[in-house]
Amino acid sequence: MFTFLRNYRATKHATTDVSPAKLLFGRNIKTKLPTITPKYQDNEIRETDKRKKDKMKNYADTRRNAEPSDLKIGDTVLVRQDKQNKLSTPYNSIPYKIVERNGTMLTAKRDDGHMITRNSSFYKQVKIPPTIVNSEKEQEQEEPSTQLRTSGRMNKAPAYLKDYVK
């Protein structure tokens, strides 16, 4: 096992193009593996590492269809909620306004003062026309009627049950 680990640590890494032992000790360790000792600079290793990591990130973002968030402070959003049962909606119907942005973390505030901080992937932007918002506020201010509404449909027994009706 020791021989395997020594040889593994002496082999150049695909991302940095330098062996882990060379990065750790600043020199190649002695092994029976054939080696060529090119002259590497520390900044070259870092540039190679950064270039290859950027390539991996671009590939992963492409595969996941990742897109940057375009949410800004002042936008009206809905917040994703946990699924309670099969009838629950994916987003809470009460809108929030974004008040703070810190990278991908957004803080949103509701009209009643409730604040919530989540990653931008938890928010969905909504466009609410001002007329709808004003009419909703007016409806909230009016007293709700206590009378229940019923349909105007007449309930009657089917014809084949005519003999059983009292």
Buried (B, 14 or more C-beta within 10 A) or exposed (E): EEEEEBBEBBBBBEBBBBBBBBBEEEEBBEBEEEBEEEEBEEEEBEEBBEEBEEEEEEEEEEEEEEEEBEBEEEBBBBBBEEEEEEEEEEBBEEBBEBEEBEEEEBBBBBEEEEEBEBEBEBBEEEEEEEEEEEEEEEEEEEEEEEEEEEEEEEEEEEEEEEEEEE
